[in-house]
Amino acid sequence: MNIGQTAKACGVTAKVIRYYEKINLVRPRGRTASGYRVYAEADVHTLRFVREARAQGFSIEQVRDLLALWQDRQRASADVKAIATRHIQELDVRLAELRAMRDTLAHLAAHCAGDGRPECPILETLDQHRAGRRAGAIVRESKIL
């Protein structure tokens, strides 16, 4: 089947397939005499695996490792579990960061009058954070000089 049919069958775009081939996540396929890529059902199966792993938030490198383990029938499931466990820890960190952002914004929104006046604690806080980062950058630069 061609790249368009393959993309439709596995639920990704042709552009994504080309990208995965370019970064050697999946093997580039052979081409017909007229230059069209040709894919087999095994390729669709692999691309579905990659799509699902990416949907679970695994990074490209993690997907690369999972693919290698998936294709290795002599693998130890402990290796797969280790990748998944690390990913869960990363997700927990991201969730905590998102919760903190959400809580901060909810607090600021609750304290914003939301009326016609220009005073806004949301913008004031964002400006303070920007000023703080700028001050930190100046301190770092002065230490370098």
BAKE-861692 format. One record per residue (C-alpha): chain; residue number from 0; z, y, x; residue in three letters. Coordinates in pm, 1 decimal, decimal comma. Example, Ala and Ser with C-alpha at 12.3 -4.5 7.8 and 13.67 -1.06 7.14 Angstrom:
<pts>
@kette=A	nr=0	zz=780,0	yy=-450,0	xx=1230,0	rest=ALA
@kette=A	nr=1	zz=714,0	yy=-106,0	xx=1367,0	rest=SER
</pts>
This chain:
<pts>
@kette=A	nr=0	zz=0,0	yy=0,0	xx=0,0	rest=MET
@kette=A	nr=1	zz=-53,8	yy=358,7	xx=112,2	rest=ASN
@kette=A	nr=2	zz=213,8	yy=615,8	xx=191,8	rest=ILE
@kette=A	nr=3	zz=207,8	yy=771,2	xx=-156,4	rest=GLY
@kette=A	nr=4	zz=256,8	yy=435,2	xx=-325,6	rest=GLN
@kette=A	nr=5	zz=527,7	yy=345,6	xx=-78,6	rest=THR
@kette=A	nr=6	zz=706,0	yy=675,0	xx=-133,6	rest=ALA
@kette=A	nr=7	zz=700,8	yy=623,1	xx=-507,8	rest=LYS
@kette=A	nr=8	zz=820,9	yy=263,6	xx=-476,9	rest=ALA
@kette=A	nr=9	zz=1119,5	yy=351,7	xx=-259,0	rest=CYS
@kette=A	nr=10	zz=1214,2	yy=685,7	xx=-412,1	rest=GLY
@kette=A	nr=11	zz=1149,1	yy=920,6	xx=-122,5	rest=VAL
@kette=A	nr=12	zz=864,3	yy=1156,1	xx=-45,2	rest=THR
@kette=A	nr=13	zz=575,9	yy=1085,8	xx=189,2	rest=ALA
@kette=A	nr=14	zz=703,6	yy=1374,0	xx=401,9	rest=LYS
@kette=A	nr=15	zz=1040,8	yy=1197,4	xx=439,6	rest=VAL
@kette=A	nr=16	zz=867,8	yy=874,7	xx=543,2	rest=ILE
@kette=A	nr=17	zz=666,5	yy=1062,0	xx=806,1	rest=ARG
@kette=A	nr=18	zz=985,7	yy=1228,2	xx=931,1	rest=TYR
@kette=A	nr=19	zz=1167,5	yy=893,7	xx=957,6	rest=TYR
@kette=A	nr=20	zz=873,1	yy=757,9	xx=1154,5	rest=GLU
@kette=A	nr=21	zz=864,9	yy=1065,2	xx=1380,2	rest=LYS
@kette=A	nr=22	zz=1232,6	yy=1027,5	xx=1473,0	rest=ILE
@kette=A	nr=23	zz=1189,3	yy=650,8	xx=1512,5	rest=ASN
@kette=A	nr=24	zz=1431,3	yy=567,5	xx=1233,9	rest=LEU
@kette=A	nr=25	zz=1166,4	yy=339,2	xx=1088,1	rest=VAL
@kette=A	nr=26	zz=870,3	yy=195,1	xx=1273,1	rest=ARG
@kette=A	nr=27	zz=539,8	yy=374,5	xx=1226,6	rest=PRO
@kette=A	nr=28	zz=296,7	yy=158,7	xx=1035,4	rest=ARG
@kette=A	nr=29	zz=-50,0	yy=55,9	xx=1126,1	rest=GLY
@kette=A	nr=30	zz=-345,5	yy=248,3	xx=995,2	rest=ARG
@kette=A	nr=31	zz=-666,0	yy=158,6	xx=826,3	rest=THR
@kette=A	nr=32	zz=-999,1	yy=235,6	xx=989,7	rest=ALA
@kette=A	nr=33	zz=-1005,1	yy=559,7	xx=790,9	rest=SER
@kette=A	nr=34	zz=-661,8	yy=659,5	xx=925,4	rest=GLY
@kette=A	nr=35	zz=-438,7	yy=585,8	xx=625,1	rest=TYR
@kette=A	nr=36	zz=-95,1	yy=436,1	xx=683,8	rest=ARG
@kette=A	nr=37	zz=-48,9	yy=87,4	xx=540,2	rest=VAL
@kette=A	nr=38	zz=293,4	yy=-36,4	xx=424,3	rest=TYR
@kette=A	nr=39	zz=425,4	yy=-375,4	xx=319,0	rest=ALA
@kette=A	nr=40	zz=701,3	yy=-467,4	xx=75,8	rest=GLU
@kette=A	nr=41	zz=938,9	yy=-510,2	xx=371,8	rest=ALA
@kette=A	nr=42	zz=880,9	yy=-144,9	xx=459,6	rest=ASP
@kette=A	nr=43	zz=971,1	yy=-42,4	xx=104,5	rest=VAL
@kette=A	nr=44	zz=1288,3	yy=-249,1	xx=128,9	rest=HIS
@kette=A	nr=45	zz=1383,5	yy=-81,0	xx=457,4	rest=THR
@kette=A	nr=46	zz=1310,7	yy=266,4	xx=321,2	rest=LEU
@kette=A	nr=47	zz=1523,7	yy=193,9	xx=13,9	rest=ARG
@kette=A	nr=48	zz=1806,7	yy=89,7	xx=244,5	rest=PHE
@kette=A	nr=49	zz=1771,9	yy=415,6	xx=438,2	rest=VAL
@kette=A	nr=50	zz=1753,9	yy=619,7	xx=116,8	rest=ARG
@kette=A	nr=51	zz=2072,3	yy=460,5	xx=-14,8	rest=GLU
@kette=A	nr=52	zz=2257,5	yy=507,1	xx=315,0	rest=ALA
@kette=A	nr=53	zz=2155,1	yy=873,2	xx=323,2	rest=ARG
@kette=A	nr=54	zz=2262,6	yy=910,2	xx=-41,4	rest=ALA
@kette=A	nr=55	zz=2606,7	yy=788,2	xx=67,1	rest=GLN
@kette=A	nr=56	zz=2613,9	yy=1070,8	xx=320,6	rest=GLY
@kette=A	nr=57	zz=2564,4	yy=869,2	xx=637,5	rest=PHE
@kette=A	nr=58	zz=2410,9	yy=1072,4	xx=920,3	rest=SER
@kette=A	nr=59	zz=2076,1	yy=977,4	xx=1068,9	rest=ILE
@kette=A	nr=60	zz=2251,5	yy=823,3	xx=1370,4	rest=GLU
@kette=A	nr=61	zz=2486,7	yy=626,7	xx=1146,0	rest=GLN
@kette=A	nr=62	zz=2186,6	yy=506,8	xx=944,1	rest=VAL
@kette=A	nr=63	zz=2017,7	yy=404,0	xx=1267,5	rest=ARG
@kette=A	nr=64	zz=2324,9	yy=197,4	xx=1358,6	rest=ASP
@kette=A	nr=65	zz=2350,3	yy=49,8	xx=1007,9	rest=LEU
@kette=A	nr=66	zz=1981,7	yy=-42,1	xx=1011,4	rest=LEU
@kette=A	nr=67	zz=2022,8	yy=-221,7	xx=1341,8	rest=ALA
@kette=A	nr=68	zz=2319,1	yy=-414,3	xx=1203,5	rest=LEU
@kette=A	nr=69	zz=2138,5	yy=-486,1	xx=875,8	rest=TRP
@kette=A	nr=70	zz=1844,2	yy=-629,4	xx=1064,9	rest=GLN
@kette=A	nr=71	zz=2068,3	yy=-835,2	xx=1295,1	rest=ASP
@kette=A	nr=72	zz=2162,7	yy=-1148,4	xx=1103,2	rest=ARG
@kette=A	nr=73	zz=2413,6	yy=-1238,0	xx=1378,3	rest=GLN
@kette=A	nr=74	zz=2608,8	yy=-915,3	xx=1329,5	rest=ARG
@kette=A	nr=75	zz=2980,7	yy=-901,1	xx=1272,1	rest=ALA
@kette=A	nr=76	zz=3079,3	yy=-735,8	xx=946,6	rest=SER
@kette=A	nr=77	zz=3358,0	yy=-565,0	xx=1141,7	rest=ALA
@kette=A	nr=78	zz=3091,0	yy=-352,1	xx=1311,4	rest=ASP
@kette=A	nr=79	zz=2959,1	yy=-238,5	xx=974,1	rest=VAL
@kette=A	nr=80	zz=3309,2	yy=-175,1	xx=844,3	rest=LYS
@kette=A	nr=81	zz=3390,8	yy=36,6	xx=1149,6	rest=ALA
@kette=A	nr=82	zz=3094,8	yy=265,5	xx=1078,0	rest=ILE
@kette=A	nr=83	zz=3190,2	yy=291,1	xx=710,7	rest=ALA
@kette=A	nr=84	zz=3556,4	yy=357,9	xx=795,3	rest=THR
@kette=A	nr=85	zz=3463,7	yy=639,3	xx=1036,3	rest=ARG
@kette=A	nr=86	zz=3238,1	yy=785,0	xx=767,6	rest=HIS
@kette=A	nr=87	zz=3520,2	yy=771,8	xx=512,5	rest=ILE
@kette=A	nr=88	zz=3743,5	yy=962,0	xx=756,2	rest=GLN
@kette=A	nr=89	zz=3471,9	yy=1224,4	xx=803,7	rest=GLU
@kette=A	nr=90	zz=3433,6	yy=1254,4	xx=426,1	rest=LEU
@kette=A	nr=91	zz=3809,9	yy=1296,4	xx=387,0	rest=ASP
@kette=A	nr=92	zz=3803,5	yy=1586,6	xx=633,3	rest=VAL
@kette=A	nr=93	zz=3510,4	yy=1747,3	xx=452,7	rest=ARG
@kette=A	nr=94	zz=3682,7	yy=1699,2	xx=116,7	rest=LEU
@kette=A	nr=95	zz=3997,1	yy=1868,1	xx=246,7	rest=ALA
@kette=A	nr=96	zz=3788,3	yy=2158,1	xx=377,3	rest=GLU
@kette=A	nr=97	zz=3605,7	yy=2189,1	xx=44,0	rest=LEU
@kette=A	nr=98	zz=3933,3	yy=2178,6	xx=-149,8	rest=ARG
@kette=A	nr=99	zz=4076,1	yy=2453,5	xx=70,1	rest=ALA
@kette=A	nr=100	zz=3765,8	yy=2668,0	xx=16,2	rest=MET
@kette=A	nr=101	zz=3777,5	yy=2605,5	xx=-357,1	rest=ARG
@kette=A	nr=102	zz=4148,2	yy=2689,9	xx=-377,8	rest=ASP
@kette=A	nr=103	zz=4100,0	yy=3010,0	xx=-179,9	rest=THR
@kette=A	nr=104	zz=3809,5	yy=3122,2	xx=-397,2	rest=LEU
@kette=A	nr=105	zz=3994,1	yy=3030,2	xx=-716,3	rest=ALA
@kette=A	nr=106	zz=4293,9	yy=3236,6	xx=-602,5	rest=HIS
@kette=A	nr=107	zz=4072,7	yy=3532,9	xx=-515,5	rest=LEU
@kette=A	nr=108	zz=3877,6	yy=3510,1	xx=-840,8	rest=ALA
@kette=A	nr=109	zz=4201,4	yy=3496,7	xx=-1038,0	rest=ALA
@kette=A	nr=110	zz=4316,5	yy=3818,4	xx=-867,3	rest=HIS
@kette=A	nr=111	zz=3987,1	yy=4001,8	xx=-912,9	rest=CYS
@kette=A	nr=112	zz=3991,1	yy=4230,4	xx=-1217,4	rest=ALA
@kette=A	nr=113	zz=3623,7	yy=4168,0	xx=-1275,8	rest=GLY
@kette=A	nr=114	zz=3584,5	yy=4509,5	xx=-1433,1	rest=ASP
@kette=A	nr=115	zz=3384,0	yy=4819,8	xx=-1351,4	rest=GLY
@kette=A	nr=116	zz=3602,3	yy=4925,9	xx=-1059,3	rest=ARG
@kette=A	nr=117	zz=3470,1	yy=4873,4	xx=-705,8	rest=PRO
@kette=A	nr=118	zz=3791,1	yy=4714,0	xx=-570,6	rest=GLU
@kette=A	nr=119	zz=3740,9	yy=4341,9	xx=-527,1	rest=CYS
@kette=A	nr=120	zz=3978,6	yy=4107,7	xx=-341,5	rest=PRO
@kette=A	nr=121	zz=3697,7	yy=3858,8	xx=-291,9	rest=ILE
@kette=A	nr=122	zz=3483,5	yy=4103,6	xx=-94,1	rest=LEU
@kette=A	nr=123	zz=3786,3	yy=4244,8	xx=86,1	rest=GLU
@kette=A	nr=124	zz=3890,6	yy=3898,3	xx=200,8	rest=THR
@kette=A	nr=125	zz=3540,0	yy=3810,8	xx=315,2	rest=LEU
@kette=A	nr=126	zz=3525,8	yy=4136,6	xx=508,0	rest=ASP
@kette=A	nr=127	zz=3864,1	yy=4060,6	xx=672,5	rest=GLN
@kette=A	nr=128	zz=3739,7	yy=3719,0	xx=780,1	rest=HIS
@kette=A	nr=129	zz=3426,9	yy=3876,4	xx=925,8	rest=ARG
@kette=A	nr=130	zz=3633,7	yy=4141,0	xx=1105,2	rest=ALA
@kette=A	nr=131	zz=3867,1	yy=3869,4	xx=1238,0	rest=GLY
@kette=A	nr=132	zz=3577,2	yy=3668,5	xx=1375,3	rest=ARG
@kette=A	nr=133	zz=3430,9	yy=3982,5	xx=1530,0	rest=ARG
@kette=A	nr=134	zz=3765,8	yy=4066,0	xx=1695,5	rest=ALA
@kette=A	nr=135	zz=3791,4	yy=3709,7	xx=1826,3	rest=GLY
@kette=A	nr=136	zz=3441,9	yy=3732,6	xx=1968,9	rest=ALA
@kette=A	nr=137	zz=3527,5	yy=4060,6	xx=2142,1	rest=ILE
@kette=A	nr=138	zz=3839,7	yy=3906,4	xx=2295,7	rest=VAL
@kette=A	nr=139	zz=3638,8	yy=3603,5	xx=2414,9	rest=ARG
@kette=A	nr=140	zz=3369,8	yy=3830,7	xx=2561,4	rest=GLU
@kette=A	nr=141	zz=3624,8	yy=4045,8	xx=2743,9	rest=SER
@kette=A	nr=142	zz=3776,4	yy=3734,0	xx=2902,4	rest=LYS
@kette=A	nr=143	zz=3433,4	yy=3629,9	xx=3025,1	rest=ILE
@kette=A	nr=144	zz=3366,3	yy=3971,7	xx=3179,4	rest=LEU
</pts>
